[in-house]
Amino acid sequence: MKNLAPLLCALLILSVLLGAGMLLEPASRTPNNSARGANASVLINQNEIYAQSGGGAADLYLNPNGGNVKTGPYGIQGPLAYGRVNSDGSPLSFSSNITATHRHGVGQYDIHVAGGAILSDVLIVTGYNIPAVVDVYIQDGAYHINTYWFTTEDRIDLGFSFVVFRP
């Protein structure tokens, strides 16, 4: 299958340049190595890529075995990590590379990501339905988040969502 990759790339480029559509019929396995249905396919039209199975929508996997997916002329990639943390510091949901979340005191949280945090990371944090102030810093390879009441600046326990980008 690896020998077909350059041919498929060339066909894809030619298809896009000519403005034609392209249909890639099923690979024999899904990323979790289970057999796929005989009707599974990936369709590529001028500015769309989508997966279907039996005429309906299907999951589309990009680099299911790892590796970054980059887009645009500057190679921008998606989030490094993301998640939701309950006010007690327990994880509600998060990406698979989050290794730990902790609450150290009122309004004090740490998030650890596999490989560690670095100073150039961009972390966006939003609280749940309470007007709050959030400050964030990176130290010892972890993201440290403090949450405060908007009006009094007293620390509060606050559930929040976060997204990390690594430029």
Backbone torsions as a table, in degrees:
resi	resn	phi	psi	omega
1	MET	NA	-32.4	-179.1
2	LYS	-62.0	-31.8	-179.7
3	ASN	-69.9	-19.2	179.1
4	LEU	-83.2	-17.0	-175.8
5	ALA	-56.0	-48.9	179.4
6	PRO	-61.8	-37.0	179.5
7	LEU	-66.1	-44.1	178.9
8	LEU	-63.8	-40.0	177.1
9	CYS	-62.2	-43.6	179.5
10	ALA	-63.8	-42.1	177.8
11	LEU	-63.5	-41.2	179.0
12	LEU	-62.1	-47.4	-179.8
13	ILE	-62.4	-45.8	179.1
14	LEU	-61.7	-42.9	179.5
15	SER	-60.2	-45.2	-179.7
16	VAL	-67.1	-43.4	-179.4
17	LEU	-62.8	-35.8	-178.8
18	LEU	-85.4	-6.0	179.3
19	GLY	74.6	15.4	-179.0
20	ALA	-92.0	165.1	173.9
21	GLY	-90.0	165.4	179.4
22	MET	-143.1	136.7	179.0
23	LEU	-119.2	121.6	176.2
24	LEU	-103.8	116.7	-178.2
25	GLU	-79.3	170.3	-162.2
26	PRO	-58.9	138.8	163.9
27	ALA	-77.1	161.4	-174.6
28	SER	-80.7	-16.3	-175.2
29	ARG	-136.7	150.9	172.6
30	THR	-91.6	171.5	-179.4
31	PRO	-57.6	-29.0	178.0
32	ASN	-89.3	12.7	173.3
33	ASN	70.3	22.0	175.0
34	SER	-94.5	153.9	-178.2
35	ALA	-67.0	142.7	178.5
36	ARG	-93.8	158.0	175.3
37	GLY	-68.0	154.0	-177.0
38	ALA	-67.4	-18.4	-176.8
39	ASN	-97.7	8.1	-178.2
40	ALA	-76.3	141.1	177.8
41	SER	-158.8	162.8	173.6
42	VAL	-115.6	129.3	179.7
43	LEU	-111.3	136.5	179.4
44	ILE	-126.7	116.4	174.8
45	ASN	-118.6	162.7	-172.5
46	GLN	-22.0	-54.5	-178.6
47	ASN	-132.2	27.2	-178.9
48	GLU	-136.6	144.2	171.3
49	ILE	-132.9	126.1	177.3
50	TYR	-150.2	158.4	179.4
51	ALA	-107.5	148.1	175.0
52	GLN	-144.2	159.6	176.5
53	SER	-144.9	122.0	-179.6
54	GLY	61.2	28.5	179.5
55	GLY	87.9	-8.3	179.4
56	GLY	-108.6	174.4	179.8
57	ALA	-65.0	149.3	178.1
58	ALA	-143.1	162.9	176.9
59	ASP	-66.5	142.4	176.2
60	LEU	-116.6	120.3	-177.9
61	TYR	-103.8	130.3	173.9
62	LEU	-116.9	122.3	-177.9
63	ASN	49.5	56.6	-176.7
64	PRO	-64.6	-19.1	179.7
65	ASN	-97.3	13.0	178.0
66	GLY	113.7	173.1	-177.4
67	GLY	98.1	149.4	-179.3
68	ASN	-79.2	148.6	170.9
69	VAL	-107.0	115.6	-176.6
70	LYS	-113.7	146.1	-178.7
71	THR	-131.7	159.1	173.9
72	GLY	75.9	174.1	-175.3
73	PRO	-68.7	-16.6	-177.9
74	TYR	-105.2	8.0	178.1
75	GLY	65.0	38.1	-178.9
76	ILE	-69.2	133.9	179.4
77	GLN	-115.6	164.8	-179.0
78	GLY	-70.1	-172.9	-177.4
79	PRO	-60.6	145.3	173.6
80	LEU	-75.8	-41.7	-177.8
81	ALA	-156.3	158.9	178.5
82	TYR	-160.8	162.1	177.2
83	GLY	175.2	179.9	175.2
84	ARG	-129.2	135.1	-177.7
85	VAL	-121.0	132.6	175.7
86	ASN	-72.1	162.5	-178.2
87	SER	-62.4	-22.2	177.3
88	ASP	-85.5	2.0	177.9
89	GLY	92.8	-6.7	179.5
90	SER	-77.6	145.8	-180.0
91	PRO	-74.3	132.5	175.1
92	LEU	-87.9	-47.2	173.6
93	SER	-161.9	149.7	-178.5
94	PHE	-166.3	165.5	177.9
95	SER	-68.4	158.6	-173.0
96	SER	-67.4	-13.7	-179.0
97	ASN	-92.7	3.8	173.3
98	ILE	-81.7	120.2	-175.2
99	THR	-95.8	-21.7	179.5
100	ALA	-167.6	150.5	168.1
101	THR	-132.3	142.9	-177.8
102	HIS	-139.5	149.5	169.5
103	ARG	-114.6	122.5	-175.7
104	HIS	-100.2	-15.1	-178.6
105	GLY	178.9	-179.3	-179.3
106	VAL	-55.7	120.6	176.1
107	GLY	68.3	18.7	-178.9
108	GLN	-121.7	118.3	-175.2
109	TYR	-130.7	150.2	172.6
110	ASP	-124.8	142.9	174.5
111	ILE	-127.0	130.2	179.3
112	HIS	-114.0	132.7	179.2
113	VAL	-118.6	144.5	178.9
114	ALA	-54.0	133.7	-178.5
115	GLY	86.5	-11.0	175.9
116	GLY	83.5	156.8	176.7
117	ALA	-83.2	147.6	175.0
118	ILE	-125.4	157.2	-172.1
119	LEU	-60.6	-26.1	-179.6
120	SER	-84.5	-3.7	177.7
121	ASP	-61.7	146.7	175.8
122	VAL	-109.9	120.1	-178.2
123	LEU	-115.7	124.5	177.4
124	ILE	-111.4	127.5	-177.2
125	VAL	-126.8	134.7	174.9
126	THR	-131.5	133.9	178.8
127	GLY	-82.9	165.8	-179.3
128	TYR	-92.8	107.7	165.8
129	ASN	52.5	20.3	177.8
130	ILE	-130.6	131.9	176.1
131	PRO	-66.3	112.5	-174.4
132	ALA	-139.7	160.8	172.7
133	VAL	-108.7	135.8	-179.6
134	VAL	-124.0	131.0	169.9
135	ASP	-119.0	148.7	-172.9
136	VAL	-134.9	140.5	171.3
137	TYR	-148.4	161.7	179.9
138	ILE	-113.4	129.0	178.9
139	GLN	-153.4	140.0	178.1
140	ASP	52.9	37.7	175.6
141	GLY	74.2	13.8	-179.9
142	ALA	-129.2	158.0	173.7
143	TYR	-91.9	128.3	179.3
144	HIS	-111.8	126.9	-174.8
145	ILE	-124.4	129.8	175.3
146	ASN	-118.8	136.8	-179.0
147	THR	-119.9	137.5	-174.9
148	TYR	-133.8	150.2	169.6
149	TRP	-60.1	140.9	-179.3
150	PHE	-65.5	-39.4	-173.7
151	THR	-87.1	-37.0	-174.5
152	THR	-106.5	-14.3	-176.7
153	GLU	63.4	18.3	171.0
154	ASP	-77.5	145.3	177.6
155	ARG	-66.9	142.4	176.5
156	ILE	-135.7	151.1	170.4
157	ASP	-77.6	128.7	-172.6
158	LEU	-146.0	127.5	170.9
159	GLY	-71.0	148.1	-177.6
160	PHE	-152.8	162.1	172.4
161	SER	-110.4	152.6	177.9
162	PHE	-146.0	153.9	174.2
163	VAL	-137.6	135.9	178.5
164	VAL	-117.4	130.3	173.9
165	PHE	-116.1	144.3	175.9
166	ARG	-119.7	103.5	-177.4
167	PRO	-65.2	NA	NA
